Amino acid sequence: MATGLVDSFGRPGANVTGYTLLTSEMEPKRLGLMQELLPNASLIGALVNPNFGPAARQVQELEAAARTIGKRLFVVKASNDAELSTAFATVIQASPSSDILRA
């Protein structure tokens, strides 16, 4: 991982106690959980706040994880109430069916 303390969250290689604020490193885990919950979904949506520092890295991690499991990723961005309304409208318009997960 970025700090070098463990190899990965899935296989840390040692007993480690602590926490992380690096939420982007959890994105593959979150996407894997989504796949387990909705195995037939072909498209997964993600709502991202572009003003959040790690947002770009979160999207990169999600895109990589989606490719790994053969899913398409639909990313919408919002940082305030007006943008949030627009983001949800975009998801609804882009949805070919009910297989988009609004996250």
Backbone as CSV, one residue per row, in Angstrom:
resi,resn,N_x,N_y,N_z,CA_x,CA_y,CA_z,C_x,C_y,C_z
1,MET,0.839,-1.152,0.000,0.000,0.000,0.000,0.902,1.237,0.000
2,ALA,0.329,2.373,-0.153,1.095,3.604,-0.319,2.072,3.849,0.821
3,THR,1.693,3.491,2.040,2.573,3.735,3.184,3.592,2.625,3.384
4,GLY,3.400,1.481,2.736,4.336,0.384,2.841,4.179,-0.482,4.072
5,LEU,3.120,-0.288,4.853,2.944,-1.077,6.067,2.445,-2.481,5.778
6,VAL,1.579,-2.621,4.780,1.045,-3.928,4.414,0.999,-4.030,2.901
7,ASP,0.950,-5.270,2.385,0.891,-5.474,0.948,-0.448,-5.039,0.376
8,SER,-1.535,-5.413,1.050,-2.875,-5.046,0.609,-3.835,-5.242,1.770
9,PHE,-5.052,-4.674,1.636,-6.047,-4.887,2.682,-6.515,-6.339,2.688
10,GLY,-6.621,-6.937,1.510,-7.083,-8.313,1.404,-6.081,-9.319,1.952
11,ARG,-4.813,-9.051,1.762,-3.754,-9.937,2.227,-2.627,-9.093,2.835
12,PRO,-2.831,-8.639,4.064,-1.852,-7.734,4.657,-0.495,-8.378,4.959
13,GLY,-0.446,-9.704,5.088,0.813,-10.373,5.335,1.257,-10.365,6.786
14,ALA,0.527,-9.697,7.639,0.868,-9.635,9.060,-0.336,-9.108,9.822
15,ASN,-0.281,-9.228,11.130,-1.346,-8.663,11.957,-1.096,-7.173,12.111
16,VAL,-2.078,-6.394,11.725,-1.962,-4.946,11.815,-3.212,-4.413,12.481
17,THR,-3.037,-3.525,13.416,-4.166,-2.890,14.070,-4.093,-1.408,13.764
18,GLY,-5.218,-0.844,13.371,-5.214,0.583,13.076,-6.383,0.957,12.205
19,TYR,-6.275,2.091,11.566,-7.341,2.589,10.712,-6.713,3.357,9.555
20,THR,-7.535,3.698,8.591,-7.059,4.478,7.468,-8.065,5.558,7.104
21,LEU,-7.574,6.661,6.671,-8.422,7.708,6.123,-8.292,7.729,4.603
22,LEU,-7.498,6.837,4.070,-7.290,6.752,2.631,-8.398,5.905,2.029
23,THR,-9.551,6.507,1.856,-10.722,5.745,1.430,-10.584,5.192,0.023
24,SER,-9.762,5.794,-0.811,-9.627,5.285,-2.174,-9.062,3.869,-2.193
25,GLU,-8.287,3.514,-1.190,-7.723,2.175,-1.129,-8.777,1.115,-0.817
26,MET,-9.948,1.557,-0.375,-11.029,0.634,-0.065,-11.966,0.415,-1.255
27,GLU,-11.802,1.179,-2.325,-12.730,1.101,-3.444,-12.830,-0.294,-4.059
28,PRO,-11.727,-1.006,-4.285,-11.873,-2.371,-4.820,-12.692,-3.280,-3.898
29,LYS,-12.537,-3.115,-2.599,-13.322,-3.903,-1.637,-14.803,-3.559,-1.754
30,ARG,-15.096,-2.268,-1.841,-16.486,-1.831,-1.955,-17.115,-2.350,-3.242
31,LEU,-16.367,-2.282,-4.328,-16.892,-2.766,-5.600,-17.089,-4.280,-5.561
32,GLY,-16.178,-4.987,-4.915,-16.334,-6.432,-4.756,-17.579,-6.776,-3.958
33,LEU,-17.858,-5.996,-2.935,-19.067,-6.202,-2.144,-20.306,-5.953,-3.000
34,MET,-20.277,-4.915,-3.817,-21.395,-4.647,-4.727,-21.629,-5.825,-5.670
35,GLN,-20.534,-6.389,-6.162,-20.661,-7.534,-7.070,-21.299,-8.729,-6.356
36,GLU,-20.932,-8.935,-5.104,-21.530,-10.030,-4.346,-23.014,-9.789,-4.097
37,LEU,-23.368,-8.540,-3.811,-24.769,-8.215,-3.536,-25.627,-8.222,-4.797
38,LEU,-25.055,-7.780,-5.919,-25.786,-7.672,-7.181,-24.982,-8.326,-8.304
39,PRO,-24.860,-9.650,-8.292,-23.989,-10.322,-9.263,-24.418,-10.156,-10.715
40,ASN,-25.678,-9.856,-10.977,-26.143,-9.720,-12.354,-26.066,-8.297,-12.887
41,ALA,-25.692,-7.349,-12.058,-25.573,-5.967,-12.520,-24.380,-5.850,-13.468
42,SER,-24.612,-5.287,-14.637,-23.510,-5.113,-15.591,-22.910,-3.717,-15.514
43,LEU,-23.643,-2.787,-14.918,-23.214,-1.401,-14.820,-23.361,-0.941,-13.376
44,ILE,-22.299,-0.354,-12.844,-22.317,0.120,-11.465,-22.038,1.610,-11.475
45,GLY,-22.867,2.364,-10.777,-22.704,3.809,-10.718,-22.004,4.228,-9.443
46,ALA,-21.237,5.303,-9.552,-20.548,5.869,-8.398,-20.778,7.373,-8.371
47,LEU,-21.108,7.885,-7.215,-21.283,9.314,-7.013,-20.050,9.821,-6.278
48,VAL,-19.377,10.805,-6.860,-18.106,11.290,-6.328,-18.167,12.804,-6.132
49,ASN,-17.613,13.263,-5.020,-17.477,14.695,-4.781,-16.124,15.122,-5.346
50,PRO,-16.109,15.881,-6.460,-14.837,16.260,-7.074,-13.999,17.196,-6.214
51,ASN,-14.600,17.821,-5.190,-13.847,18.708,-4.303,-13.153,17.951,-3.174
52,PHE,-13.425,16.665,-3.058,-12.772,15.818,-2.058,-11.402,15.437,-2.614
53,GLY,-10.352,15.730,-1.897,-8.984,15.519,-2.375,-8.722,14.174,-3.042
54,PRO,-9.077,13.069,-2.402,-8.797,11.757,-2.984,-9.779,11.305,-4.078
55,ALA,-10.681,12.179,-4.526,-11.719,11.756,-5.477,-11.140,11.178,-6.769
56,ALA,-10.138,11.826,-7.331,-9.559,11.337,-8.587,-8.974,9.943,-8.402
57,ARG,-8.318,9.728,-7.283,-7.750,8.399,-7.006,-8.864,7.372,-6.781
58,GLN,-9.939,7.773,-6.120,-11.074,6.872,-5.912,-11.612,6.397,-7.256
59,VAL,-11.777,7.331,-8.183,-12.303,6.967,-9.503,-11.340,6.022,-10.214
60,GLN,-10.043,6.291,-10.140,-9.054,5.397,-10.754,-9.140,3.991,-10.169
61,GLU,-9.232,3.912,-8.850,-9.325,2.614,-8.176,-10.608,1.883,-8.573
62,LEU,-11.714,2.613,-8.637,-12.985,2.010,-9.040,-12.935,1.514,-10.485
63,GLU,-12.354,2.317,-11.376,-12.249,1.910,-12.778,-11.411,0.646,-12.926
64,ALA,-10.297,0.596,-12.221,-9.438,-0.588,-12.276,-10.157,-1.816,-11.723
65,ALA,-10.843,-1.644,-10.605,-11.571,-2.761,-9.998,-12.714,-3.217,-10.900
66,ALA,-13.405,-2.275,-11.533,-14.505,-2.630,-12.439,-13.987,-3.433,-13.630
67,ARG,-12.849,-3.014,-14.181,-12.252,-3.784,-15.293,-11.908,-5.200,-14.849
68,THR,-11.375,-5.317,-13.652,-10.961,-6.626,-13.137,-12.127,-7.598,-13.042
69,ILE,-13.295,-7.094,-12.655,-14.446,-7.992,-12.492,-15.396,-7.948,-13.691
70,GLY,-14.992,-7.246,-14.750,-15.783,-7.224,-15.970,-17.076,-6.429,-15.892
71,LYS,-17.074,-5.372,-15.116,-18.259,-4.509,-14.974,-17.972,-3.148,-15.594
72,ARG,-19.033,-2.485,-16.031,-18.914,-1.109,-16.516,-19.180,-0.173,-15.352
73,LEU,-18.496,0.958,-15.353,-18.621,1.931,-14.275,-19.152,3.239,-14.841
74,PHE,-20.166,3.797,-14.187,-20.768,5.069,-14.554,-20.524,6.025,-13.404
75,VAL,-19.704,7.059,-13.623,-19.336,7.989,-12.562,-20.047,9.321,-12.770
76,VAL,-20.695,9.804,-11.732,-21.271,11.152,-11.731,-20.634,11.926,-10.581
77,LYS,-20.512,13.238,-10.794,-19.841,14.070,-9.794,-20.779,15.152,-9.283
78,ALA,-20.688,15.415,-7.985,-21.484,16.465,-7.370,-20.791,16.927,-6.098
79,SER,-20.810,18.255,-5.884,-20.193,18.783,-4.670,-21.136,19.683,-3.879
80,ASN,-22.377,19.870,-4.385,-23.361,20.672,-3.643,-24.761,20.168,-3.996
81,ASP,-25.774,20.739,-3.373,-27.149,20.261,-3.570,-27.604,20.348,-5.022
82,ALA,-27.305,21.459,-5.679,-27.727,21.619,-7.076,-27.057,20.581,-7.967
83,GLU,-25.767,20.370,-7.765,-25.045,19.368,-8.557,-25.533,17.965,-8.237
84,LEU,-25.928,17.738,-7.001,-26.446,16.427,-6.612,-27.734,16.122,-7.365
85,SER,-28.627,17.093,-7.439,-29.873,16.908,-8.192,-29.582,16.616,-9.656
86,THR,-28.645,17.350,-10.233,-28.256,17.131,-11.631,-27.634,15.751,-11.808
87,ALA,-26.805,15.342,-10.859,-26.151,14.032,-10.946,-27.179,12.905,-10.947
88,PHE,-28.172,12.988,-10.057,-29.199,11.950,-10.022,-30.035,11.954,-11.293
89,ALA,-30.316,13.131,-11.831,-31.055,13.214,-13.094,-30.245,12.584,-14.219
90,THR,-28.949,12.798,-14.223,-28.069,12.199,-15.228,-28.087,10.682,-15.136
91,VAL,-28.039,10.163,-13.920,-28.080,8.710,-13.726,-29.393,8.141,-14.245
92,ILE,-30.482,8.802,-13.923,-31.799,8.318,-14.361,-31.895,8.339,-15.878
93,GLN,-31.411,9.410,-16.518,-31.459,9.503,-17.975,-30.557,8.475,-18.645
94,ALA,-29.422,8.204,-18.047,-28.449,7.298,-18.651,-28.784,5.831,-18.415
95,SER,-29.669,5.562,-17.490,-29.974,4.189,-17.110,-30.750,3.456,-18.204
96,PRO,-30.119,2.461,-18.832,-30.828,1.679,-19.841,-31.838,0.723,-19.218
97,SER,-31.641,0.415,-17.948,-32.527,-0.477,-17.221,-32.309,-0.237,-15.745
98,SER,-32.803,-1.119,-14.930,-32.668,-0.925,-13.480,-31.391,-1.493,-12.930
99,ASP,-30.396,-1.791,-13.775,-29.178,-2.395,-13.249,-28.126,-1.368,-12.831
100,ILE,-28.447,-0.073,-12.845,-27.504,0.918,-12.316,-27.710,0.990,-10.810
101,LEU,-26.636,0.884,-10.101,-26.680,1.026,-8.650,-26.312,2.449,-8.313
102,ARG,-27.178,3.136,-7.642,-26.900,4.511,-7.243,-26.165,4.477,-5.914
103,ALA,-24.898,4.862,-5.933,-24.073,4.787,-4.726,-23.826,6.158,-4.146
